[in-house]
Amino acid sequence: MKNLAFAPPAVNAKVGRTVEWVNDDQPPHNVTYVSGPKFTSSGTMNMGATFKLKLSQPGTIHYVCTIHPFMKATIVVSK
């Protein structure tokens, strides 16, 4: 998370990999599930905070920062 955006906005990864978000912005953010393979959303992340997600099934995950709803991104998970 940098400059009020998820960077990169789309990621391709395989099942079993772990994706990590780091808030490099001053304002707080979160990673909130929208659709696709279900995951538990993060809480509010202040600057420097991290959130990790182990990818357990294939599909396209859509997520958003509900604090800044224009921040949207996806993870395409393959086998």
PyRosetta script that sets phi, psi and omega in degrees:
from pyrosetta import init, pose_from_sequence

init()
pose = pose_from_sequence("MKNLAFAPPAVNAKVGRTVEWVNDDQPPHNVTYVSGPKFTSSGTMNMGATFKLKLSQPGTIHYVCTIHPFMKATIVVSK")
pose.set_psi(1, 118.3)
pose.set_omega(1, -177.7)
pose.set_phi(2, -155.2)
pose.set_psi(2, 138.5)
pose.set_omega(2, 179.9)
pose.set_phi(3, 55.7)
pose.set_psi(3, 42.3)
pose.set_omega(3, 179.0)
pose.set_phi(4, 55.2)
pose.set_psi(4, 43.9)
pose.set_omega(4, 177.1)
pose.set_phi(5, -153.1)
pose.set_psi(5, 153.7)
pose.set_omega(5, 168.4)
pose.set_phi(6, -81.7)
pose.set_psi(6, 127.3)
pose.set_omega(6, -177.3)
pose.set_phi(7, -126.3)
pose.set_psi(7, 115.2)
pose.set_omega(7, -0.1)
pose.set_phi(8, -80.0)
pose.set_psi(8, 163.0)
pose.set_omega(8, -178.8)
pose.set_phi(9, -77.5)
pose.set_psi(9, -14.3)
pose.set_omega(9, 176.8)
pose.set_phi(10, -140.9)
pose.set_psi(10, 137.6)
pose.set_omega(10, -178.8)
pose.set_phi(11, -131.8)
pose.set_psi(11, 141.0)
pose.set_omega(11, 171.0)
pose.set_phi(12, -108.5)
pose.set_psi(12, 130.9)
pose.set_omega(12, -178.8)
pose.set_phi(13, -150.1)
pose.set_psi(13, 163.2)
pose.set_omega(13, 179.8)
pose.set_phi(14, -102.0)
pose.set_psi(14, 154.7)
pose.set_omega(14, 174.0)
pose.set_phi(15, -52.9)
pose.set_psi(15, 137.7)
pose.set_omega(15, -179.4)
pose.set_phi(16, 98.3)
pose.set_psi(16, -19.5)
pose.set_omega(16, 178.3)
pose.set_phi(17, -76.4)
pose.set_psi(17, 159.4)
pose.set_omega(17, 175.2)
pose.set_phi(18, -115.2)
pose.set_psi(18, 130.0)
pose.set_omega(18, 177.0)
pose.set_phi(19, -102.2)
pose.set_psi(19, 137.4)
pose.set_omega(19, -179.6)
pose.set_phi(20, -125.6)
pose.set_psi(20, 133.3)
pose.set_omega(20, 173.9)
pose.set_phi(21, -106.5)
pose.set_psi(21, 140.4)
pose.set_omega(21, 174.9)
pose.set_phi(22, -126.5)
pose.set_psi(22, 128.7)
pose.set_omega(22, 177.0)
pose.set_phi(23, -83.7)
pose.set_psi(23, 104.8)
pose.set_omega(23, 176.9)
pose.set_phi(24, -96.6)
pose.set_psi(24, 10.0)
pose.set_omega(24, 179.3)
pose.set_phi(25, -100.7)
pose.set_psi(25, 156.7)
pose.set_omega(25, 174.0)
pose.set_phi(26, -67.9)
pose.set_psi(26, -46.1)
pose.set_omega(26, -179.9)
pose.set_phi(27, -71.9)
pose.set_psi(27, 153.1)
pose.set_omega(27, 176.9)
pose.set_phi(28, -71.1)
pose.set_psi(28, 154.4)
pose.set_omega(28, 176.9)
pose.set_phi(29, -138.2)
pose.set_psi(29, 175.1)
pose.set_omega(29, 169.3)
pose.set_phi(30, -147.3)
pose.set_psi(30, 168.4)
pose.set_omega(30, 176.0)
pose.set_phi(31, -119.3)
pose.set_psi(31, 106.6)
pose.set_omega(31, -173.1)
pose.set_phi(32, -115.8)
pose.set_psi(32, 126.2)
pose.set_omega(32, -179.8)
pose.set_phi(33, -58.8)
pose.set_psi(33, 136.2)
pose.set_omega(33, 173.9)
pose.set_phi(34, -116.2)
pose.set_psi(34, -55.6)
pose.set_omega(34, -179.3)
pose.set_phi(35, -160.9)
pose.set_psi(35, 170.5)
pose.set_omega(35, -178.3)
pose.set_phi(36, 96.5)
pose.set_psi(36, -163.7)
pose.set_omega(36, 177.7)
pose.set_phi(37, -53.9)
pose.set_psi(37, 124.7)
pose.set_omega(37, -171.8)
pose.set_phi(38, -66.4)
pose.set_psi(38, 140.8)
pose.set_omega(38, 170.6)
pose.set_phi(39, -144.5)
pose.set_psi(39, 160.5)
pose.set_omega(39, 177.8)
pose.set_phi(40, -82.6)
pose.set_psi(40, 123.8)
pose.set_omega(40, -178.1)
pose.set_phi(41, -64.7)
pose.set_psi(41, 157.5)
pose.set_omega(41, 176.3)
pose.set_phi(42, -76.6)
pose.set_psi(42, 166.4)
pose.set_omega(42, 167.6)
pose.set_phi(43, -85.7)
pose.set_psi(43, -169.1)
pose.set_omega(43, 176.5)
pose.set_phi(44, -69.8)
pose.set_psi(44, 130.6)
pose.set_omega(44, -177.7)
pose.set_phi(45, -111.7)
pose.set_psi(45, 115.9)
pose.set_omega(45, 175.1)
pose.set_phi(46, -80.4)
pose.set_psi(46, 171.8)
pose.set_omega(46, -178.7)
pose.set_phi(47, -52.2)
pose.set_psi(47, 131.3)
pose.set_omega(47, 178.9)
pose.set_phi(48, 90.4)
pose.set_psi(48, -13.3)
pose.set_omega(48, -179.2)
pose.set_phi(49, -73.1)
pose.set_psi(49, 154.0)
pose.set_omega(49, 179.3)
pose.set_phi(50, -125.6)
pose.set_psi(50, 158.7)
pose.set_omega(50, 175.6)
pose.set_phi(51, -143.0)
pose.set_psi(51, 132.4)
pose.set_omega(51, -178.6)
pose.set_phi(52, -119.4)
pose.set_psi(52, 146.1)
pose.set_omega(52, 178.0)
pose.set_phi(53, -137.2)
pose.set_psi(53, 120.5)
pose.set_omega(53, 174.6)
pose.set_phi(54, -87.4)
pose.set_psi(54, 124.5)
pose.set_omega(54, -176.0)
pose.set_phi(55, -80.5)
pose.set_psi(55, 119.9)
pose.set_omega(55, -172.4)
pose.set_phi(56, -112.0)
pose.set_psi(56, -13.3)
pose.set_omega(56, 178.4)
pose.set_phi(57, -150.4)
pose.set_psi(57, 152.2)
pose.set_omega(57, -179.4)
pose.set_phi(58, -71.4)
pose.set_psi(58, 155.7)
pose.set_omega(58, 178.4)
pose.set_phi(59, 142.3)
pose.set_psi(59, 178.1)
pose.set_omega(59, 178.9)
pose.set_phi(60, -105.5)
pose.set_psi(60, 118.1)
pose.set_omega(60, 179.3)
pose.set_phi(61, -93.4)
pose.set_psi(61, 127.9)
pose.set_omega(61, 174.4)
pose.set_phi(62, -109.9)
pose.set_psi(62, 134.9)
pose.set_omega(62, 178.7)
pose.set_phi(63, -144.4)
pose.set_psi(63, 165.7)
pose.set_omega(63, -174.2)
pose.set_phi(64, -147.8)
pose.set_psi(64, 158.4)
pose.set_omega(64, 167.4)
pose.set_phi(65, -95.2)
pose.set_psi(65, 113.8)
pose.set_omega(65, -177.5)
pose.set_phi(66, -73.4)
pose.set_psi(66, -15.8)
pose.set_omega(66, 175.7)
pose.set_phi(67, -74.6)
pose.set_psi(67, -35.9)
pose.set_omega(67, 178.6)
pose.set_phi(68, -128.4)
pose.set_psi(68, 82.3)
pose.set_omega(68, -170.9)
pose.set_phi(69, -60.7)
pose.set_psi(69, -13.8)
pose.set_omega(69, 175.1)
pose.set_phi(70, -75.6)
pose.set_psi(70, -12.2)
pose.set_omega(70, 177.0)
pose.set_phi(71, -84.9)
pose.set_psi(71, 103.0)
pose.set_omega(71, -179.0)
pose.set_phi(72, -129.7)
pose.set_psi(72, 150.2)
pose.set_omega(72, 179.2)
pose.set_phi(73, -159.9)
pose.set_psi(73, 171.6)
pose.set_omega(73, 180.0)
pose.set_phi(74, -138.0)
pose.set_psi(74, 156.8)
pose.set_omega(74, 170.2)
pose.set_phi(75, -128.2)
pose.set_psi(75, 121.3)
pose.set_omega(75, 175.4)
pose.set_phi(76, -95.5)
pose.set_psi(76, 113.8)
pose.set_omega(76, -175.8)
pose.set_phi(77, -104.4)
pose.set_psi(77, 125.0)
pose.set_omega(77, 179.0)
pose.set_phi(78, -118.3)
pose.set_psi(78, 164.0)
pose.set_omega(78, 179.4)
pose.set_phi(79, -73.0)
pose.dump_pdb("model.pdb")
